[in-house]
Amino acid sequence: MTIYNKAAMTLAALVLTASSLSALPAQAANDTSAKAVQQNKGQEKKEVSLRILGTSDLHTNFVNYDYYQDKVSNSLGLAKTGVLIEQARKENQNTLLFDNGDLIQGTPLGSYSANVDPLEDGEKHPAYAALEALNFDGTTLGNHEFNYGLDYLDEVMDDAEFPVLNANVYDAKTKQNRFTPYEIIDKEVVDGRGKKVTVQVGVIGVVAPHIMKWDRANLEGKVYAEDAVQTVEKFLPKMKKDGADIVVVLSHSGMGDAVHEVGEEDITYQLTKLKGVDAIITGHNHQTFPGKYKDLPNVNTEQGTINGTPVVMPGKFGSHLGVIDLQLAPHGQDWNVIKEKAALREINKTTNEVSEEVVEAVKEAHEATIEYVRQPVAETTAPINSYFSLVKDDPSVQIVNNAQTWYVKNKVAGTANADLPLLSAAAPFKAGTRDDSSYYTNIAKGTVAIKNVADLYVFDNTVFALKMKGADVKEWLEMSAGQFLQVDPSATGEQPLIDTEYRTYNFDVIDGVEYEIDVTQPAKYDNDGKLVDASASRIKNLSFNGAPIDLNQEFLVATNNYRASGSFPGVVNATEKLDFAYENRQAIIDYMVEEKTINPTADGNWDFAPVTGNLNTTFESSPDAQNLIPADSGITYIGASTGGFAKYGIDLK
């Protein structure tokens, strides 16, 4: 029989079968239809609604309290998020709860627990006590978990009563995973029939590989970090083999974009493309999703999915709770995701309602921290704030540079480096960072306490000094000048000055030299420090001691471990790195204690190069800044802007 005849006979049989079915009595057809509906209803009752909750970037904000302002704040704190967690659990008993890292560092409470009253063996870190109070099912390591070194991290972790996961950090000697890469959780759930069944949930954690730059002093030679996307891809088959019905990724890495570069910092978007990943909790960028990132391909903000995968990025400091709902259908011995949706819930900032379990869990550490930060260190003759720190040489940065210069000068006295000209680099850490209109330093005239110093210098960095040439200092400043957008001097319409994608902690002001920034020129480097225009030069009239800087002269530049270990242009050419293993914040405190009274006036060592024309150049800052505009600054208040910010103009003539 030919293939043609086979096909013809098969087609005839199908037609005959269809005709026979259509000839069935109406009652028989109805019976068949009713049976199918009944079977579907039976199948639906076997389905499971699984809810996955997530937090990220808590940064030791557990109680609804601002340690810098020394007052209750209902805009932050896991105790506030806990109210949302309790409500979400009431709505669905089939719930898992995970944290996405950056947990043990970020406020004076974290610093106190690491440096002032360090953990003893067997003592539980308040961060883990807070998570246990809400019955978290696991967490992963964020980049800031590595700030205090591996020994401290091990001490923190060894008393955890839940899995602490990371899959892409490896031991440098054994080449094995330094931490537990993933966990398979046997989650007992209740299906639509009210019957208890088990779903095996695989959870894996990854961190931005850039920890090897940011905390090089703590990690180099001890561990190494692999690409996060490739790591998850490698472990997916192992997790499935170990029984994972669904896989949740805790991605302490920013959203990223549609193009993957091996080893890059932000890769969550790439994870959504991996087959076998069913849900993602991400963070690191302190942003929100659903909400931000609408312009990326295949983003459905209504469903909270990217490339069909549900994703939540729940802000920072406990501001939001991520909620992912998965509808699971049985498939033999396994489960399939048949429906998914992700959403964010924002904490209620208008009430004092909190999770008392969290407050009680960290009560001792919280009260000790408050007592610690209230200790006075000096007096200031004028207010100190960072409202205009991105557009003018600013007192909040000046004080840090003064303290670093004082500290390093004392440390190198009598050494071979004592005769080198000493400079200092510091950046505004709190300057409306990451779309937060309240995130500014604001210290009143009068007594300066430790809480104010912590408000001035929020990171737990340590002091470094770098030996480099004048040419390297210029490249360092060229990188810093990427903070600004290029303006067109011939344009008359409004032109924003600040590149909001550029992190303010990378806008280093280098004291000890004088210079101007020409924003009519293109940036030489992009936000990651990659050369984009070799001919560009924004730094003009760079001078030292009143004369053009000698590009071959050697300088010593005071800075911090983050910058010294990074890949900033100019910094990477340092011929010597001095590690003083002393906190920058403590150096500032020591400086203030010795000075007793400080004058926070900036020395004006940098400014914008004058631009001719009718420029309408604007920037955003806090509305609170409108009554604090410095005289003769060229800054004017325009009016309210979006997101709680205000718009200001600045004259660049």
N, C-alpha and C positions, 0 to 999 in steps of 0.2 A: 504493500500500500504506500502510495506516495505521501510526502509531507502535506501536499495540497489537499489530498483526499482526507487525511487525518484531521486537518483543520476544519474542513467542511463538515465532517461528521460531528465533530465536537460542537461546532456552532449550531447544527441542527438539534443536537441533544439539549443545548442550553435553551433554544427556542421552545422545544417541546416541554421542558421543565417549567419554563415561565408560563406557558399556556395552561399547563396542568394546574399550576398554583392559582392562576386567575379564574380557573373554572371551579375552584373549591367553593362550597357553600359559604355564604356571608358569615354565618355563625362560626364556622371553622376558622375563617380569616380573623374574625374578632377575637377568638380564643387565643390564636397565635400572637396577636398584637398585645393582648392583655398580659400574656405570659412574659413577653419581652419586657414590658413596662415593670412587671413585678420583679423580674430578674435584675433590672437596672436599679430599682429601689433597694433591693437586697444588697447589691454591690455598693451603693452609696452609703448604706448603714455601716459597711465595713471600713469606710474611709476614716482617716484620722486628720484632725486639724491640729497641726503642730506650730506653736508660736516660739520664736527665737527673739530674745530681747538683748540689747547691747548698749554698752557705754564705752566711751573712749576719751583719752586725754584728760583724765580727772586731775592730774598734777597735784595730788594731795589736798584737793578741795573736797573735804568730806562733810564738814559742818557748814551751814549757811553763814559763813563769816569771812570778812575781808581783813586779813591780818595786816595789810599795808595801811588801810584806813582805820583799823582797830574798831570795827563795828560790824553789826549784823548786816548781811547782804543776802537778800532773797533772790538774787540773780545767779547764784552759783551753789554748788555743793551736792554731794551724793545724797545727803539727807533730804534734799528737795527731790532729787530724781527718784529716791526710794518711794515717795508717794505715788509716782507714776507706775513704778514697778508693781506695787501692791495692787493697784487698780487693774493693770494689764493681766495680772495673774488671776484676778477674780473673773475676768471675762473669758479666760481660757485656762483650764487646769493643766493642759498639756504644754508646759512652758519650760524653756531652758534660758539661762541668763549668763552672758559672757561679758568680760571687759577686754578692751582692745589695747591696753598698755599705756605707757607714760603715766604711771600710777604713783611712784614713790618719790618723785621730785617735783618742785614747782612753786611751793610756798614756804614760808619760814617753818611750817610744821615738818616738811621734808628735810630741811636743813638741820633743824633741831634734832630730829631722830637719827641723822647720820653723823653730825659733828659735835653737837653740844652734849647730848645725852645718848651716845651710841648704843645700839642694840646689844644686849648681852646674849650669850648662848641660851637658846630656849625661849627667849622673849619674842613675842609676836609683834611684827611691825604694824602700826596703826592702820596702814593701807589694807593689809590683809584682814585685820580685825573688822574693818568697815565692810569689806566684801563678804566676809563670812556672816556678818549680821543680817545680810540680805540674801544669804544662801546662793551666792554665785556658783555656777557650775564650772567655771574656769576662766583663765586670763592668758594673755600672751605678753611678751616683753616688748616695750616700746624702746625707742632710742635713748630716752632719758633714764631708763633703768640701768644703763651702763655708766652713768655719770660719776658714781661713787666707787667704781672699780668692781672687779669680779668677786673679790673676797666678801665685800659687803653685800653684794647681790646674792651670793650663796647663803649668807646668814639670814637675809630677808626671806629667801625662798624655802629654807629648810623647815619652816614651821607652817607652811601653807597647807590648808586642809582641802585644797582643790587643785586640779592640774594647772601648772604654769608652763606654757608651751612656747617653743621656738624651734623651727625646723631648718633655718638657713645659717645658723652660727655653729661653726665647727671648732673642735679642739685642734690647736696648731700642731700638737705632737702626735696624737692618735688618729687624726683625720676623721674622728667620729663626731656625731652630734654632741655639742656641749650641753644641750638641754633636751628635755623630752620633746620630740618633734610633733607628735600628735597623740590623740586619745580617742578611743572608741567608747562612747557612753551608751550603756544599755538603758534606754529611757522607757520606763513603763508609762504607757499612755492609755487613754480610754477612747474607744472608737464610737461611731455613731449609734451602735447598739447598746452602748454602756458597758461593753466588754473590755477588760484589760488586756492589752497586747504590748509587745515590745518593739520599739524602733531603735536600731543601732545608729547613733549619730556620730560621725567622725568629725573631729575638730582639729585643725592644724593652724599654727601661728607662724608668721614671718615678720621680719623687721627690715627697714631700709638698710641696705648694705653700707650706706654712708657712715654708719657707726664707726667704721674702721678709720675714717678721717676725723669725725667729730670727737671721738674719745680714743684717739690713737695712743696717747700716753698710758691709758688704762688697759688697752687691748692688744697692742702690737706685740707679736711674738707669742701670744697666749691663745688667741682665737683668730679665725678668719670668717668672712661672711660671703655666702654665695648669692647669686641672683635669685630674687624672691619668686619670680614667675617660674623659672626652671625648677626651683625647689619644689613648689607645689605640684607641678607637672610630674616630677619624679616620684613623689610620695602618693599621688592619687591611686595608682594600681595597688600599692601596698595596703592602703587604707581599705580599698574595696575587697582585697583578698582577706583582710582581717575582719570583714563582715559589715563594713559601713554601708548602710542603706542610703544615707544622704551625707553630704560633706559640707561643713561650714568652715570658711576661711576667716581667721582673725588676721587682718592685714594692717599691720602698723606701717603703712606706707600711703602716701597721698594718692589722689585719683589718677594723675598722669594723663596720657593722651592715647591716640590710636596707634602711635608708632612706638615699638618696644626697642630700647637699647639695653643690651645686657649690662647688668650692674647698676642700672639707674635707680634713683631714689623713689619715684612715684610710679606704681605699677598696678594699682587696683583695677583700672580699666582693662588692662591685659588679662587679669585673672577672670574677668567676666566672660572671656572668650574660651576658657578651658572647659572642655567637655567633662562632666562629672562634678563640677563645682555647683552646688545648689543654693548657697547663700553666702553673703560676704558682709562682715562688719569691718569697716575701715575707719581711718582717722588720720592723725599726724598733721594734716593741714589745718586743723581746727575749724574746718568749714562744715557745711551741712549738705546732706543728700538723703532724700529728695529735697531739692531746693536749688543749690548751685549746680554748675556743670551741665546746664540745659543745651549748650551748644555742641557737646560731643555727639558723635554719630550713635544712632540706635539707643538713645536715651528716652525712656518713657517715664516722665516725672509723675504722671497720674498713678501708675502701677509701682513706681519706685524700682524700675528695672533698668539694667544696662545690658544690651545684647541678650535680653531675656532673663538675666540673672538678677534676683532681688539683692539690693545693696542698701545699707544704711551707713551714713557718716554723721554721728550724733554730736557735732559741735565740740565744745570744750568745757571743762570745769563742772561737768554735770548739767549743762544747760538743756540737753535734750536726751530723750530715751529713744533708741532705735527699736522698731517693732517690725519683724518679718513674720508673715503668716504663710505657711505652706500647707496645702491640701495634699495629703498622701493617700494613694490607693494601693491595696495589696496586689502584688504580682508574683504569684507563687509564694516562695519564701521571702521575697524581697518587697520593697516599697518603691513606688514611683511618684514623683512630684507631678501633679496634674494641674495645679493652680498655685500662683504665688503673687504676693503683694508685699511691698515694703513701705513704711511710713515713719515719720518722726513725730514725737510728742514733746512739746516744749513745757518746761517747768512753769508753775504758776508763780510769777514774781510779785504778785500783789498780796500774798498771804504769808503768814508765819508757819504754815503747816509743814511739818517735816517728819521724816521717819525717826522716831525716838530711838529705835534699835541702833541706828548708825551713830547718833549723837552719843549714846551711852557707850558704845564700843570704843570710841576714840576720846572719851571725856578727859582722861588723865593727860594724854599727849596734847590735846587741844588747850587745856588750861595752862599747862606748863609752857606751851609756845607763846601764849598771850603774855604771860609773866615775863618771858624772855625778851619779847620784842618791845616791851615798854621801857626797857632800860635806856636811860639817856646817855648820849655820847658827846654832844656838842651843842653850840648855839649857832644859828644862821641869822645874818643881818638882813636877809630879804627872802621872799618866797622862792621856791625852786620848783619849776614845772617843765614838762617836755612838750607843751602844746605847739611850739614853733621850732622844735629841734630839727626838723627836716629842711627848714628854709633859712635858718639863721644859726650862727655859732651860738651855742646854747649853754646856760649854766648847769643844766643837769648832766651834760656830757663833760663840761669843763672840770667839774669837781672830780669825776672819775679819773680824768687824765691827770689832774693835779696829784691825786692820791697815788696813782700808779707810778708817776715820775718820782715822787717822794720815796716810795717804797723801793723801787729798783735802784735809785741813786744810793740809798743806804746799803743795799745788799751788794752792790758791785764796788763799793768804796774799798780801796786798797788792792783791787784786782787788776788784771791786765786790761779789763774793759772800762776801767774808771775814767780814762781820758777820752773815751768816745763821746761825741755829741749824743745826748739822750733825748729821744722823742717819745711820744706816747699816743696810742691809738685806742679810741673808745667809740661806741655807737649808742644811739638812743634805743633802748630795749622796749620801752613803752611809748609808742607814738601812734596810737590808733591801729595797732598791729592787727592784721587779718580781719578787717571790717568790724572792729570793736570800738565804738565811739567813746567808751568809758575807759579805755586802756591807755592811760597817760599817768606819768608821775606827777604828783601834786603835793608838795610839802610846804606847809605854812611857815611863815617867819617865826623864829623863836627856837624852842628846844627841838633838837634832832634826836630821835630815838632810833634803836636798832630797826624798828619796823620801817622807818623812813629810809634807812640805808638799803633795806631789802626792796623797797619800792623803787629805789634809784638803780639798783643792780639786782635784777631778779634771778639771774642764773648762778648756779653753783660752780662757777669757773675758777681756775687757779691762774696765778700770775706767771707769765713767761716774758722773756726778753729775746728779741731776734737781732742778730748782727747782719746788716745788709748795706748795700750801696745806695747812693742817692737815686740812681736809675730805678732801683727796686721800689723805693718809696714812691716815686712817681707812678709806677704801674699799679701799686696798691691803691693809690688815690684815683687812678683811672677806673679801676674796678668799682670803687665806692661811688663814683660819679654816675654809675648806672642807675642810681636811685631816681634819676630825673628823666623825663621824656624830652625828646628833642623839640624845640619850639622854632617856629618860622617867624623871623623878625619882620617879614613883609606882610604877615597876616594881621587882620584887624578883629577877627572873631575870637571867642573865648578859647584859650588853650590850657589844658590841665598841665601842671608842672610835675607832679609826683607820679611815678610808675608804681601803682598799688600792688603789682605782682612782685616787686622787689622787696625783699625782707629788710625791715628797718635795722635789724641787728647786723646787717652787712654794710650799713652806711657808716663806715669808720671815718671819724674826724681825727686827723693826725696833728697833734699839738707839738710845737717846737719849730714848725716851719709855717710859712705864710703862702697862701695860694688862692686862686680864683677858679671857679667852675663855669665854663662856657657852655650853656645849655642849647645854644644854637648849633652846636656840633653834634654829630652822632656819637652814640656810646661806643667805646672801643671793645668792650666785653659784654656778653649777655649775662643774664641773672645767675648762671651757673659758672661764670668765670671763663667761658670759652671765647676765644678771639673771634670777633665778627667783622671788625674793620681795622686792619693794621695801620691805616693812615690816619685814623681818628685821634684827636687829642683834645680832651675837654679841660685838662688841667693847664692853666695859664699862670704865668708870673710866679712860678714856684721858687721860693727863696728861703735862704737860711741865714740868720744874722744880718738881714738887710741886703744880701747879695744873692744873685741867681745861684741856685743850688749846684754844687759840683756833683755831677752824676757818678763820679768814681769815688767820692768821699764815703768813708764808712760811718754808719750810724748804728746806734743801739735803740731799738724801738720796744717800749713796754706794751704788752698786750695780754691776751688770755690764751689758755690751752686750746680753746675751740678754734681761734684764728691761727694759732701757731701750728696746729695739726692739720689744717685745711689745705685747700688747693687754690687759694687766692693768688692771682697774678702778683708778682713781686715777692710775696711771702714765701713762695716755693723756692726762691733763689737765696734764702737766708743761709749764710755760711756757718752760723752757729746758733743754737737754741739753748737758752738758759731756762731751766725748769725750776722754779722756786718752791713748788709744791705747797703753795699758800693761797688761800681763797682771796680772790679780788675783793669780795665784799668785806672780808676781815681786814684787808689792807686799807680799805676806805674808812672803816671804823677806827683803826689805829691812827690813821692820819688825822681824823677829826678829833680824836681824844687828845692828840698832841697839840693840835692847833687851838682847841677849846672854842674859839669863835671863828667861823668861816664866812668869807665874802663870796657869794656864788656868782659874781659877775664874770661873764665870758670875756676872753681877751680879743675876740674878733679876728682870729688868725685866718679865717676863710670867709669868702663871700662869693656871690655870683659875679661873673664878668659883666660889665655894663652892656646893655643891648639898646641900640637906637631903634626908634620906630614907635608906633602906637600899640604896643603889646597889651593884650588883655589876658594876663597869666593868673591862673587860679590854683588853689589847693584846698584840701579839707582838713579840718581839725575839730576839736570839741567846741560845742557852743559856749562852754564855760570860758573859753579863751578870749572872747570878744572884749571883755573888760580888762584884759591883761596884755593888750598889744603894746610892745615896747615903743617908746617914743622914737621918732625918726627912723623907723624900721622899714617904711614903705609898705607895710601890711595894712589892709583895710578889711573890715567885716562886710560881707555881701548879704548873707541871709542864710536861712535854714536850707539844709541839703537832705539827702536820703539817708536812711539807716541811722538816724540820730546824730549825724555829723552836721557841721555848719560849713559854709563856703566862704573862703577868704580870697582876696586879691593881693598880689605882691608886685611892686614896681621894680623892674630889673634895670632901669636906666642908671 
